[in-house]
Amino acid sequence: MPTCSSIFLSREIHPFGASRFRWKSHYTWRWYGYYDNTHLHQITASIGLDIQFSNNELMDNVHNFAGVNYWITTTRLESNPITSGLGKIALFAACSLSVGYDSTIIASAEPTAFAPISLESNSMNSSSGSYHEMQSYDPQVTIVVPVAAVANVGLGKVFAIGDSNIFADEPDTDIPGDYIDVFDNRGLLRNVINW
């Protein structure tokens, strides 16, 4: 569910509480263009889940779709029922995740991915505005930047992905078809539903 731009009231969060968490699957992603993910943290914390959505936008000059560096792609998919049969997914408005011990990382960005600027609310006033881009990378060094994770909570399951557009059917005019039809994105959604 994309997040709203205001803080949730406790009566709005209460239904998400772990004792009431009985859905087969729960999908959480972040709202593109709004980088304060505090609202998503309220939801995940209310069910006792240690997954946080970073306030960043991932880019990749090497592994991307249609030459657009903020449409990142990844083949770094861990063995899991949700990633079964998938080879590559594309994320169109991706942020990284912080994943705690009670959750499992199922997809990570490629080692060439970077976050160009900090989008933390206090850093928006920064005068530098410079890109903190990785100019080169060492293929011998493995960096794990999670973009998707899963967890079991109470009687339910949680699938978290740092993208709001991956399953969208309203594409940007620059690509043919829908976001969900790029690479294995539709297969990912099918796997999530079956999980």
Order of alpha helices (4+ residues) and beta strands (2+ residues): alpha-beta-alpha-beta-beta-beta-beta-beta-beta-beta-beta-beta-beta-beta-alpha
